[in-house]
Amino acid sequence: MVLVSFFKISTGYLKTGSVNLQQTSLLLKKLPFLGKPLIIILFVSFLLWLLPTFFKSFLRVSFFEFQAPAWTAISYLNSFQDFWSLRSRSKTELIKAGQDLARLNAAYELRNQQHEALEAEVSRLEKLLKLPSLPEYRFEVARVIRRDLNSWWHQILIRKGKNYGLRENAGVVYSGGVVGRIKEVHQFTSVVELVSSPTFRVAAQLDGDNRPVTYYGSVNKILTIPQGYIKDVQPDVLTNDLTPRRIITTPFGHIFPEGLIIGHVRILSPSNDGLFQIGQVELSKELLSLKEVTILIPIINEESLNK
């Protein structure tokens, strides 16, 4: 308003050639006060820049914890909505779904028996050969509650945190293979760094070849099929575009058990140094629509921490 008045008076001065000098001097005195908000913002920004790193991290975590209950409440409301939408299904659909579940349970029961027999055989061989036991994990299922478009292929937010004993760098999987690893753990939520993130890196191997390679995430566009790439592949390894080879986890990374699927590679090409090969890895399109994930928590670490 002060600026408008000043411009009006200036226009009148040009038209009439006369203006009240007292009014002009009052307006000139008020004009510096218009810059006060900008000065305050700059001053506060400068103070925040001078704050120690610990205090900045504390403010960021506090703000995150303040937002987390709202995100969690929205997730519970969505689950409640899905529950009532399923209740509206007809009895015929429910009977058919029950029959499908019964078949799956029977197949899983058979696999469970085979798994127990294999575990007993592995345990017998470990004792016979005096080998160290393979790492065991506790499985914690968590619901995905948030996924920002700006970081779609970088991270997701899940509905469990320190209240369920989650820890940083724990592996995260789903039915199709690797999802990523825990990046940040808060009281009731956790941030998962996705396998497609450019900052994700893990030891891997090609299926059927126990020589280790290195998997890296890559820059991916929003809502597209994710990709990554592998390095340090031996020059004698061959691939076929028609039958891509699986990239699986290796126990050398100390995050995932051996054999979990990361993706598939079709073509390998020589690296810049000519000593190894590199290749682009196609990740699963199911990563686009994750709703639930499973966190792998090493049991050995839990026992040592409790002691």
C-alpha positions in Angstrom: 0.0 0.0 0.0 2.8 2.4 0.8 4.4 1.7 -2.6 1.1 2.3 -4.4 0.6 5.6 -2.6 4.2 6.6 -3.5 3.7 5.8 -7.2 0.4 7.7 -7.2 2.0 10.7 -5.7 4.9 10.4 -8.2 2.4 10.3 -11.1 0.6 13.3 -9.7 3.8 15.2 -9.4 4.6 14.5 -13.1 1.1 15.7 -14.1 0.7 18.8 -12.0 4.3 19.7 -11.3 3.6 20.2 -7.5 3.5 17.8 -4.5 3.5 18.2 -0.8 7.1 17.8 0.3 6.1 16.7 3.8 4.1 13.7 2.4 7.0 12.8 0.1 9.4 12.8 3.0 7.1 10.6 5.2 6.8 8.1 2.4 10.5 7.9 1.9 10.9 7.2 5.6 8.4 4.3 5.5 9.9 2.6 2.4 12.9 1.0 4.2 10.5 -0.9 6.5 9.2 -2.9 3.4 12.4 -4.8 3.4 12.1 -6.0 7.0 10.5 -9.4 6.1 13.3 -10.2 3.6 16.0 -9.2 6.1 14.4 -11.4 8.8 14.3 -14.4 6.4 17.9 -13.9 5.4 19.0 -13.5 9.1 17.2 -16.7 10.1 18.7 -18.6 7.2 22.1 -17.5 8.1 21.6 -18.6 11.7 20.4 -22.0 10.5 23.5 -22.3 8.4 25.7 -21.5 11.4 24.0 -24.2 13.6 26.1 -27.4 14.3 25.4 -30.5 12.2 24.0 -32.4 15.2 21.4 -29.7 15.9 20.4 -29.7 12.2 19.9 -33.5 12.3 17.9 -33.1 15.5 15.6 -30.6 13.8 15.1 -32.8 10.7 14.4 -35.9 12.8 12.0 -34.0 15.0 10.1 -32.6 12.0 10.0 -36.1 10.5 8.6 -37.6 13.7 6.0 -34.9 13.9 4.7 -35.8 10.4 4.9 -39.6 10.8 1.7 -40.0 12.9 -0.3 -38.4 10.1 1.2 -40.7 7.5 0.6 -43.7 9.7 -3.1 -42.7 10.3 -3.7 -42.3 6.6 -2.2 -45.8 6.0 -4.5 -47.3 8.7 -7.5 -45.6 7.1 -6.6 -47.0 3.7 -6.3 -50.5 5.2 -9.7 -50.1 6.9 -11.2 -49.0 3.6 -9.7 -52.0 1.8 -11.2 -54.3 4.5 -14.7 -53.0 4.0 -14.4 -53.1 0.2 -13.5 -56.8 0.6 -16.5 -57.4 2.8 -18.8 -56.3 0.0 -17.6 -59.2 -2.2 -20.1 -62.0 -2.9 -20.0 -65.4 -1.1 -19.1 -67.0 -4.4 -15.9 -64.9 -4.8 -15.0 -65.6 -1.1 -15.4 -69.4 -1.6 -13.3 -69.3 -4.7 -10.6 -67.2 -2.9 -10.7 -69.7 0.0 -10.2 -72.7 -2.4 -7.2 -70.9 -4.0 -5.7 -70.2 -0.6 -6.2 -73.9 0.4 -4.2 -75.0 -2.7 -1.4 -72.5 -1.9 -1.3 -73.7 1.8 -1.0 -77.3 0.7 1.9 -76.4 -1.7 3.6 -74.3 1.0 3.2 -77.1 3.6 5.0 -79.5 1.2 7.8 -77.0 0.6 8.1 -76.4 4.4 8.7 -80.1 5.0 11.3 -80.2 2.3 12.9 -77.1 3.8 13.1 -78.6 7.2 14.7 -81.8 5.7 17.3 -79.6 3.9 18.0 -77.6 7.1 18.6 -80.8 9.0 21.0 -82.0 6.4 22.9 -78.7 6.4 23.1 -78.8 10.1 24.5 -82.3 10.0 27.2 -81.4 7.5 28.2 -78.3 9.4 28.8 -80.4 12.5 30.6 -83.1 10.6 32.9 -80.6 8.7 33.1 -78.2 11.7 31.8 -75.3 9.5 30.4 -72.0 10.9 26.6 -71.9 10.8 24.9 -69.8 8.1 23.3 -66.6 9.3 19.7 -66.8 10.4 17.1 -64.0 10.2 13.9 -62.9 11.9 11.2 -61.8 9.4 9.2 -58.7 10.1 6.4 -57.8 7.7 5.7 -54.1 7.3 3.2 -52.0 5.3 4.3 -49.3 2.8 2.7 -46.1 3.8 4.4 -43.4 1.7 6.2 -43.0 -1.6 7.1 -39.6 -3.0 7.1 -38.9 -6.7 10.2 -36.8 -6.4 12.1 -39.9 -5.0 9.9 -42.7 -6.5 12.9 -44.9 -7.3 15.0 -43.8 -4.3 13.1 -44.7 -1.1 9.8 -45.7 0.5 8.4 -45.3 4.0 7.2 -48.3 6.0 4.9 -48.5 9.0 7.4 -50.0 11.5 10.5 -48.7 13.3 12.3 -49.0 16.6 9.1 -50.1 18.2 9.5 -53.4 16.3 13.3 -53.7 16.7 14.3 -52.6 13.2 17.8 -51.4 12.7 19.7 -49.6 9.9 21.2 -51.5 7.0 18.8 -54.5 7.5 17.8 -56.1 4.2 14.3 -55.6 2.8 12.7 -58.2 0.5 9.4 -59.2 -1.0 8.0 -62.2 -2.9 9.9 -61.3 -6.0 13.4 -60.8 -4.5 15.3 -57.8 -3.2 13.6 -54.4 -2.4 16.5 -52.6 -0.7 17.8 -51.9 2.8 16.8 -49.9 5.8 18.3 -46.4 5.6 16.8 -44.6 8.6 14.9 -46.0 11.6 12.5 -43.8 13.5 10.3 -44.6 16.5 7.3 -45.8 14.5 8.4 -45.6 10.9 11.5 -46.5 8.8 12.9 -45.3 5.5 13.9 -48.0 3.0 16.5 -47.2 0.3 15.4 -49.0 -2.8 17.5 -51.4 -5.0 16.9 -49.0 -7.9 18.4 -46.0 -6.0 21.6 -44.5 -7.5 23.2 -44.7 -4.1 22.4 -48.4 -3.6 25.3 -50.9 -3.9 25.6 -54.6 -3.0 27.7 -57.6 -3.7 26.0 -60.1 -6.1 26.6 -62.9 -8.5 25.2 -64.4 -11.7 23.0 -67.5 -11.3 25.2 -70.5 -11.8 28.5 -68.6 -11.3 29.7 -68.1 -7.7 32.3 -65.4 -8.7 31.2 -62.1 -7.1 30.2 -59.0 -9.0 29.0 -55.6 -7.9 25.5 -54.3 -8.4 24.7 -50.6 -8.5 21.4 -48.8 -8.7 20.8 -46.2 -11.4 18.9 -43.0 -12.2 15.4 -44.0 -13.3 12.5 -42.0 -14.6 9.3 -41.8 -12.6 6.8 -44.6 -13.1 9.0 -46.5 -15.6 10.5 -50.0 -15.4 13.5 -49.7 -13.0 17.0 -50.6 -14.0 20.5 -50.9 -12.5 23.8 -52.2 -13.7 26.6 -54.6 -12.7 30.4 -54.2 -12.8 33.4 -56.5 -12.4 32.0 -59.3 -14.4 34.6 -61.8 -15.6 35.4 -61.7 -19.3 34.5 -65.4 -19.9 30.9 -64.9 -18.7 28.4 -65.1 -21.6 24.8 -63.9 -21.8 22.0 -64.2 -24.3 19.4 -61.6 -25.2 16.7 -64.2 -25.6 17.4 -66.0 -22.2 18.7 -63.3 -19.7 20.7 -64.5 -16.7 19.5 -63.8 -13.2 21.5 -61.6 -10.8 21.2 -63.0 -7.3 22.5 -62.0 -3.9 25.6 -63.4 -2.2 26.3 -63.9 1.5 29.5 -61.8 1.1 27.5 -58.6 1.4 26.4 -59.6 4.9 22.9 -58.0 4.3 20.9 -60.7 2.4 21.0 -64.5 2.3 22.3 -66.2 -0.8 20.1 -66.7 -3.8 17.6 -63.8 -3.7 16.8 -62.3 -7.1 17.9 -58.8 -7.8 17.2 -58.7 -11.6 18.1 -60.0 -15.0 21.0 -59.0 -17.4 20.7 -59.6 -21.1 23.8 -58.1 -22.7 27.4 -57.7 -21.3 29.9 -55.4 -22.8 33.6 -54.7 -22.0 34.4 -52.1 -19.4 36.6 -49.1 -20.0 39.7 -50.8 -18.7 39.0 -53.9 -20.8 39.6 -56.3 -17.9 36.0 -56.9 -16.9 32.5 -56.6 -18.3 29.5 -54.4 -17.4 25.8 -54.8 -18.1 22.5 -53.3 -17.5 20.2 -55.0 -15.1 16.4 -55.1 -15.6 14.6 -55.0 -12.2 11.1 -56.3 -11.6 8.1 -54.1 -12.6 6.4 -55.3 -9.3 8.6 -52.7 -7.5 6.3 -50.1 -9.0 3.4 -51.1 -6.7 4.8 -52.4 -3.5 2.3 -52.6 -0.6 4.0 -54.8 1.9 7.7 -55.8 2.4 9.6 -58.0 4.7 12.6 -56.9 6.8 15.4 -59.4 7.5 16.8 -58.9 11.0 19.9 -61.1 11.8 19.2 -63.2 14.9 22.9 -63.4 15.8 23.1 -59.6 16.0 20.0 -59.5 18.2 21.5 -62.0 20.7 24.8 -60.2 20.9 23.1 -56.8 21.4 20.9 -58.2 24.1 23.9 -59.5 25.9 
